[in-house]
Amino acid sequence: MNKKQLHCCSEMDNILNEKKAYIGYSPKVREYFINLRNDQVAIYRISYCPWCGEKSPESLRNLWFNILRTKHNLSNPLRKEQENLVPDEFKSDEWWKKRGL
C-alpha cells in the first residue's frame, strides 16, 4: 500500500518520518529546518529541499506572531507565561489552513 506523500518528495517524507537526520518540519509556521544541535534554539531554516530541489513553502512565522500580537494581545507567545494563552488553533497548522494560506 502506498502512503500519501506529505512533503515535496518521498525522500523528505522518509527523512522526517524515520528521523534519519536532524531535519524537521514545523506545521505551526510551515517551516522546514535543520536542527543544528538537536535543540529548538539552534535551527536553520531550509529554503529548498536538499533532495529534490523544490522551493519550500513560504514561512508563516511572522504572520503567526503578528496575529497573536494584534488579535490576541500576546507580545511573545513563546514565553512560558503566555504559552497557555495561545488559542489551540495556533498550536498546529489549523490556523493557516483555516485561512486558506
N, C-alpha and C positions, 0 to 999 in steps of 0.2 A: 504494500500500500504506500502510495506517495504522500508524504507530508506536505502540507501547504507551505510554500516559501514565504517567510515573513519579512525578509530583508532583501537587499538589492541582488544577491546571488546566493546560491546554495552553499558556497564556501563560507560566506559571512554567517549564514544560518548555523552551519556546523560549528564554527569557532565560538559563537555566542552560546549555543545550546550545550556544547560539551566543555565549555570553559577551558579551551586549549591554550589560550593566551590571555594576557591582561587587557582584553578589549571588551568594552561594554557598550550598552545602549541604555539611555535614559528616556523612557517613553514620556515621562512628565514634561520634558523640554525638547523632545525629539532630537537628541544628540547622540552620536557615536563618539567613543573616546578610547584612548589608550590610558590605562591606569599605570602610571609610572612607578609607583611604589606600593601597589595594591592597597591604596588608601584614597578615600574620596577627595582629599585635598590636592593631591598631585596628579591631575589628569590633563591630557592634551586632546583637544577636540580633533576628530578626523573629518576632513572636508571631502575626501574621496575614498572609496573602498580600495583597500590595498590589493584586493584580488581581482576585481573586475573593472576597476577604474571609474565606476559610476559615481556621479556627484551625490553627496549626502543631502538629505532634505534640509531646508533652511531651519536653523535653530530657532526655537521659540522661547529661549531663556529670558531675553529682555522683555518680551511681551508678558510672560508669566509673572515676572517681578512687577511690571507696570500695572497689570490688572489687580494683583494682590495689594499693591500700594494704593491705587486710586479708588478701587471699588470696595476693598475690604479693610482699608486703613492699617495695613501691615507694613511697617518700614523695613523689616528684614525677616521674612517668613522662615528663614533657615535657622534663626536663633531659637534656642530651647524654649524661651518664654513666649514665643509667638507660634511655634510649631503646632500647638493644639488648636490655634485659631484659624488655621488654613482649612478652607472648605474641602470636603472629601474629594470632590471632582478635580481639584488641583493637585492631588496626590498621585494622579495617574495621567494617562493620555486622554481621559474622558473630556476634560475642559476644552482641548483644542479640536478634538473630533466633533464634539457637540456644536462647535462654532464653524465647522467646515474648513478648518485651516489645514 
